[in-house]
Amino acid sequence: MNQHLNRSLLAIVQQWDPFGYGIDAYEIEAMDVVRAVYEYDDVEKLARKIQAIYEFAFEQKIPLTKCITLARELLLMKEDSECAL
């Protein structure tokens, strides 16, 4: 795994505050999402995984459209990183 990409992905996910708890509330979930980026290349599958990670931790469901927006951004970063190699 590319350390620079990991830091960039983590920074994006950590800034995402889907429940309004403050960006420090999601440290474990953010790391889980970064791992998931390497498991999925499909936006919707990644979005559903993101939704499941946060729902498991907070017992609240994030609208899938919000998860799709994040998933799209993360997968674009991953693709850009792979193209640069």
Phi and psi in radians as a Rosetta constraint file:
Dihedral C 1 N 2 CA 2 C 2 CIRCULARHARMONIC -1.408 0.35
Dihedral N 2 CA 2 C 2 N 3 CIRCULARHARMONIC 2.042 0.35
Dihedral C 2 N 3 CA 3 C 3 CIRCULARHARMONIC -1.095 0.35
Dihedral N 3 CA 3 C 3 N 4 CIRCULARHARMONIC -0.686 0.35
Dihedral C 3 N 4 CA 4 C 4 CIRCULARHARMONIC -1.115 0.35
Dihedral N 4 CA 4 C 4 N 5 CIRCULARHARMONIC -0.777 0.35
Dihedral C 4 N 5 CA 5 C 5 CIRCULARHARMONIC -1.085 0.35
Dihedral N 5 CA 5 C 5 N 6 CIRCULARHARMONIC -0.776 0.35
Dihedral C 5 N 6 CA 6 C 6 CIRCULARHARMONIC -1.003 0.35
Dihedral N 6 CA 6 C 6 N 7 CIRCULARHARMONIC -0.777 0.35
Dihedral C 6 N 7 CA 7 C 7 CIRCULARHARMONIC -1.122 0.35
Dihedral N 7 CA 7 C 7 N 8 CIRCULARHARMONIC -0.714 0.35
Dihedral C 7 N 8 CA 8 C 8 CIRCULARHARMONIC -1.138 0.35
Dihedral N 8 CA 8 C 8 N 9 CIRCULARHARMONIC -0.792 0.35
Dihedral C 8 N 9 CA 9 C 9 CIRCULARHARMONIC -1.074 0.35
Dihedral N 9 CA 9 C 9 N 10 CIRCULARHARMONIC -0.799 0.35
Dihedral C 9 N 10 CA 10 C 10 CIRCULARHARMONIC -1.074 0.35
Dihedral N 10 CA 10 C 10 N 11 CIRCULARHARMONIC -0.702 0.35
Dihedral C 10 N 11 CA 11 C 11 CIRCULARHARMONIC -1.078 0.35
Dihedral N 11 CA 11 C 11 N 12 CIRCULARHARMONIC -0.734 0.35
Dihedral C 11 N 12 CA 12 C 12 CIRCULARHARMONIC -1.128 0.35
Dihedral N 12 CA 12 C 12 N 13 CIRCULARHARMONIC -0.834 0.35
Dihedral C 12 N 13 CA 13 C 13 CIRCULARHARMONIC -1.150 0.35
Dihedral N 13 CA 13 C 13 N 14 CIRCULARHARMONIC -0.679 0.35
Dihedral C 13 N 14 CA 14 C 14 CIRCULARHARMONIC -1.155 0.35
Dihedral N 14 CA 14 C 14 N 15 CIRCULARHARMONIC -0.482 0.35
Dihedral C 14 N 15 CA 15 C 15 CIRCULARHARMONIC -1.336 0.35
Dihedral N 15 CA 15 C 15 N 16 CIRCULARHARMONIC -0.322 0.35
Dihedral C 15 N 16 CA 16 C 16 CIRCULARHARMONIC -1.324 0.35
Dihedral N 16 CA 16 C 16 N 17 CIRCULARHARMONIC 2.192 0.35
Dihedral C 16 N 17 CA 17 C 17 CIRCULARHARMONIC -2.241 0.35
Dihedral N 17 CA 17 C 17 N 18 CIRCULARHARMONIC 1.283 0.35
Dihedral C 17 N 18 CA 18 C 18 CIRCULARHARMONIC -1.134 0.35
Dihedral N 18 CA 18 C 18 N 19 CIRCULARHARMONIC -0.402 0.35
Dihedral C 18 N 19 CA 19 C 19 CIRCULARHARMONIC -1.932 0.35
Dihedral N 19 CA 19 C 19 N 20 CIRCULARHARMONIC -0.008 0.35
Dihedral C 19 N 20 CA 20 C 20 CIRCULARHARMONIC 1.272 0.35
Dihedral N 20 CA 20 C 20 N 21 CIRCULARHARMONIC 0.463 0.35
Dihedral C 20 N 21 CA 21 C 21 CIRCULARHARMONIC -1.557 0.35
Dihedral N 21 CA 21 C 21 N 22 CIRCULARHARMONIC -0.092 0.35
Dihedral C 21 N 22 CA 22 C 22 CIRCULARHARMONIC 1.714 0.35
Dihedral N 22 CA 22 C 22 N 23 CIRCULARHARMONIC 2.548 0.35
Dihedral C 22 N 23 CA 23 C 23 CIRCULARHARMONIC -1.166 0.35
Dihedral N 23 CA 23 C 23 N 24 CIRCULARHARMONIC -0.278 0.35
Dihedral C 23 N 24 CA 24 C 24 CIRCULARHARMONIC -1.410 0.35
Dihedral N 24 CA 24 C 24 N 25 CIRCULARHARMONIC -0.078 0.35
Dihedral C 24 N 25 CA 25 C 25 CIRCULARHARMONIC -1.457 0.35
Dihedral N 25 CA 25 C 25 N 26 CIRCULARHARMONIC -0.085 0.35
Dihedral C 25 N 26 CA 26 C 26 CIRCULARHARMONIC -2.172 0.35
Dihedral N 26 CA 26 C 26 N 27 CIRCULARHARMONIC 0.496 0.35
Dihedral C 26 N 27 CA 27 C 27 CIRCULARHARMONIC -1.022 0.35
Dihedral N 27 CA 27 C 27 N 28 CIRCULARHARMONIC -0.878 0.35
Dihedral C 27 N 28 CA 28 C 28 CIRCULARHARMONIC -1.151 0.35
Dihedral N 28 CA 28 C 28 N 29 CIRCULARHARMONIC -0.758 0.35
Dihedral C 28 N 29 CA 29 C 29 CIRCULARHARMONIC -1.099 0.35
Dihedral N 29 CA 29 C 29 N 30 CIRCULARHARMONIC -0.684 0.35
Dihedral C 29 N 30 CA 30 C 30 CIRCULARHARMONIC -1.050 0.35
Dihedral N 30 CA 30 C 30 N 31 CIRCULARHARMONIC -0.746 0.35
Dihedral C 30 N 31 CA 31 C 31 CIRCULARHARMONIC -1.160 0.35
Dihedral N 31 CA 31 C 31 N 32 CIRCULARHARMONIC -0.665 0.35
Dihedral C 31 N 32 CA 32 C 32 CIRCULARHARMONIC -1.105 0.35
Dihedral N 32 CA 32 C 32 N 33 CIRCULARHARMONIC -0.680 0.35
Dihedral C 32 N 33 CA 33 C 33 CIRCULARHARMONIC -1.152 0.35
Dihedral N 33 CA 33 C 33 N 34 CIRCULARHARMONIC -0.746 0.35
Dihedral C 33 N 34 CA 34 C 34 CIRCULARHARMONIC -1.045 0.35
Dihedral N 34 CA 34 C 34 N 35 CIRCULARHARMONIC -0.744 0.35
Dihedral C 34 N 35 CA 35 C 35 CIRCULARHARMONIC -1.067 0.35
Dihedral N 35 CA 35 C 35 N 36 CIRCULARHARMONIC -0.705 0.35
Dihedral C 35 N 36 CA 36 C 36 CIRCULARHARMONIC -1.128 0.35
Dihedral N 36 CA 36 C 36 N 37 CIRCULARHARMONIC -0.538 0.35
Dihedral C 36 N 37 CA 37 C 37 CIRCULARHARMONIC -1.015 0.35
Dihedral N 37 CA 37 C 37 N 38 CIRCULARHARMONIC -0.585 0.35
Dihedral C 37 N 38 CA 38 C 38 CIRCULARHARMONIC -1.396 0.35
Dihedral N 38 CA 38 C 38 N 39 CIRCULARHARMONIC -0.297 0.35
Dihedral C 38 N 39 CA 39 C 39 CIRCULARHARMONIC -1.559 0.35
Dihedral N 39 CA 39 C 39 N 40 CIRCULARHARMONIC -0.439 0.35
Dihedral C 39 N 40 CA 40 C 40 CIRCULARHARMONIC -2.180 0.35
Dihedral N 40 CA 40 C 40 N 41 CIRCULARHARMONIC 2.426 0.35
Dihedral C 40 N 41 CA 41 C 41 CIRCULARHARMONIC -1.960 0.35
Dihedral N 41 CA 41 C 41 N 42 CIRCULARHARMONIC -0.107 0.35
Dihedral C 41 N 42 CA 42 C 42 CIRCULARHARMONIC -1.706 0.35
Dihedral N 42 CA 42 C 42 N 43 CIRCULARHARMONIC 2.228 0.35
Dihedral C 42 N 43 CA 43 C 43 CIRCULARHARMONIC -1.008 0.35
Dihedral N 43 CA 43 C 43 N 44 CIRCULARHARMONIC -0.837 0.35
Dihedral C 43 N 44 CA 44 C 44 CIRCULARHARMONIC -1.170 0.35
Dihedral N 44 CA 44 C 44 N 45 CIRCULARHARMONIC -0.683 0.35
Dihedral C 44 N 45 CA 45 C 45 CIRCULARHARMONIC -1.124 0.35
Dihedral N 45 CA 45 C 45 N 46 CIRCULARHARMONIC -0.754 0.35
Dihedral C 45 N 46 CA 46 C 46 CIRCULARHARMONIC -1.124 0.35
Dihedral N 46 CA 46 C 46 N 47 CIRCULARHARMONIC -0.731 0.35
Dihedral C 46 N 47 CA 47 C 47 CIRCULARHARMONIC -1.049 0.35
Dihedral N 47 CA 47 C 47 N 48 CIRCULARHARMONIC -0.741 0.35
Dihedral C 47 N 48 CA 48 C 48 CIRCULARHARMONIC -1.147 0.35
Dihedral N 48 CA 48 C 48 N 49 CIRCULARHARMONIC -0.633 0.35
Dihedral C 48 N 49 CA 49 C 49 CIRCULARHARMONIC -1.156 0.35
Dihedral N 49 CA 49 C 49 N 50 CIRCULARHARMONIC -0.765 0.35
Dihedral C 49 N 50 CA 50 C 50 CIRCULARHARMONIC -1.040 0.35
Dihedral N 50 CA 50 C 50 N 51 CIRCULARHARMONIC -0.809 0.35
Dihedral C 50 N 51 CA 51 C 51 CIRCULARHARMONIC -1.008 0.35
Dihedral N 51 CA 51 C 51 N 52 CIRCULARHARMONIC -0.776 0.35
Dihedral C 51 N 52 CA 52 C 52 CIRCULARHARMONIC -1.155 0.35
Dihedral N 52 CA 52 C 52 N 53 CIRCULARHARMONIC -0.699 0.35
Dihedral C 52 N 53 CA 53 C 53 CIRCULARHARMONIC -1.034 0.35
Dihedral N 53 CA 53 C 53 N 54 CIRCULARHARMONIC -0.846 0.35
Dihedral C 53 N 54 CA 54 C 54 CIRCULARHARMONIC -1.282 0.35
Dihedral N 54 CA 54 C 54 N 55 CIRCULARHARMONIC -0.603 0.35
Dihedral C 54 N 55 CA 55 C 55 CIRCULARHARMONIC -1.151 0.35
Dihedral N 55 CA 55 C 55 N 56 CIRCULARHARMONIC -0.708 0.35
Dihedral C 55 N 56 CA 56 C 56 CIRCULARHARMONIC -1.075 0.35
Dihedral N 56 CA 56 C 56 N 57 CIRCULARHARMONIC -0.765 0.35
Dihedral C 56 N 57 CA 57 C 57 CIRCULARHARMONIC -1.315 0.35
Dihedral N 57 CA 57 C 57 N 58 CIRCULARHARMONIC -0.645 0.35
Dihedral C 57 N 58 CA 58 C 58 CIRCULARHARMONIC -2.027 0.35
Dihedral N 58 CA 58 C 58 N 59 CIRCULARHARMONIC -0.029 0.35
Dihedral C 58 N 59 CA 59 C 59 CIRCULARHARMONIC 0.946 0.35
Dihedral N 59 CA 59 C 59 N 60 CIRCULARHARMONIC 0.611 0.35
Dihedral C 59 N 60 CA 60 C 60 CIRCULARHARMONIC -2.402 0.35
Dihedral N 60 CA 60 C 60 N 61 CIRCULARHARMONIC 2.523 0.35
Dihedral C 60 N 61 CA 61 C 61 CIRCULARHARMONIC -1.741 0.35
Dihedral N 61 CA 61 C 61 N 62 CIRCULARHARMONIC 2.257 0.35
Dihedral C 61 N 62 CA 62 C 62 CIRCULARHARMONIC -1.508 0.35
Dihedral N 62 CA 62 C 62 N 63 CIRCULARHARMONIC 2.385 0.35
Dihedral C 62 N 63 CA 63 C 63 CIRCULARHARMONIC -0.966 0.35
Dihedral N 63 CA 63 C 63 N 64 CIRCULARHARMONIC 2.372 0.35
Dihedral C 63 N 64 CA 64 C 64 CIRCULARHARMONIC -1.001 0.35
Dihedral N 64 CA 64 C 64 N 65 CIRCULARHARMONIC -0.582 0.35
Dihedral C 64 N 65 CA 65 C 65 CIRCULARHARMONIC -1.058 0.35
Dihedral N 65 CA 65 C 65 N 66 CIRCULARHARMONIC -0.661 0.35
Dihedral C 65 N 66 CA 66 C 66 CIRCULARHARMONIC -1.172 0.35
Dihedral N 66 CA 66 C 66 N 67 CIRCULARHARMONIC -0.678 0.35
Dihedral C 66 N 67 CA 67 C 67 CIRCULARHARMONIC -1.190 0.35
Dihedral N 67 CA 67 C 67 N 68 CIRCULARHARMONIC -0.628 0.35
Dihedral C 67 N 68 CA 68 C 68 CIRCULARHARMONIC -1.119 0.35
Dihedral N 68 CA 68 C 68 N 69 CIRCULARHARMONIC -0.716 0.35
Dihedral C 68 N 69 CA 69 C 69 CIRCULARHARMONIC -1.040 0.35
Dihedral N 69 CA 69 C 69 N 70 CIRCULARHARMONIC -0.810 0.35
Dihedral C 69 N 70 CA 70 C 70 CIRCULARHARMONIC -1.144 0.35
Dihedral N 70 CA 70 C 70 N 71 CIRCULARHARMONIC -0.799 0.35
Dihedral C 70 N 71 CA 71 C 71 CIRCULARHARMONIC -1.038 0.35
Dihedral N 71 CA 71 C 71 N 72 CIRCULARHARMONIC -0.741 0.35
Dihedral C 71 N 72 CA 72 C 72 CIRCULARHARMONIC -1.061 0.35
Dihedral N 72 CA 72 C 72 N 73 CIRCULARHARMONIC -0.796 0.35
Dihedral C 72 N 73 CA 73 C 73 CIRCULARHARMONIC -1.093 0.35
Dihedral N 73 CA 73 C 73 N 74 CIRCULARHARMONIC -0.760 0.35
Dihedral C 73 N 74 CA 74 C 74 CIRCULARHARMONIC -1.176 0.35
Dihedral N 74 CA 74 C 74 N 75 CIRCULARHARMONIC -0.738 0.35
Dihedral C 74 N 75 CA 75 C 75 CIRCULARHARMONIC -1.187 0.35
Dihedral N 75 CA 75 C 75 N 76 CIRCULARHARMONIC -0.583 0.35
Dihedral C 75 N 76 CA 76 C 76 CIRCULARHARMONIC -1.101 0.35
Dihedral N 76 CA 76 C 76 N 77 CIRCULARHARMONIC -0.736 0.35
Dihedral C 76 N 77 CA 77 C 77 CIRCULARHARMONIC -1.085 0.35
Dihedral N 77 CA 77 C 77 N 78 CIRCULARHARMONIC -0.743 0.35
Dihedral C 77 N 78 CA 78 C 78 CIRCULARHARMONIC -1.118 0.35
Dihedral N 78 CA 78 C 78 N 79 CIRCULARHARMONIC -0.783 0.35
Dihedral C 78 N 79 CA 79 C 79 CIRCULARHARMONIC -1.077 0.35
Dihedral N 79 CA 79 C 79 N 80 CIRCULARHARMONIC -0.775 0.35
Dihedral C 79 N 80 CA 80 C 80 CIRCULARHARMONIC -1.051 0.35
Dihedral N 80 CA 80 C 80 N 81 CIRCULARHARMONIC -0.678 0.35
Dihedral C 80 N 81 CA 81 C 81 CIRCULARHARMONIC -1.172 0.35
Dihedral N 81 CA 81 C 81 N 82 CIRCULARHARMONIC -0.716 0.35
Dihedral C 81 N 82 CA 82 C 82 CIRCULARHARMONIC -1.181 0.35
Dihedral N 82 CA 82 C 82 N 83 CIRCULARHARMONIC -0.633 0.35
Dihedral C 82 N 83 CA 83 C 83 CIRCULARHARMONIC -1.196 0.35
Dihedral N 83 CA 83 C 83 N 84 CIRCULARHARMONIC -0.515 0.35
Dihedral C 83 N 84 CA 84 C 84 CIRCULARHARMONIC -1.301 0.35
Dihedral N 84 CA 84 C 84 N 85 CIRCULARHARMONIC -0.328 0.35
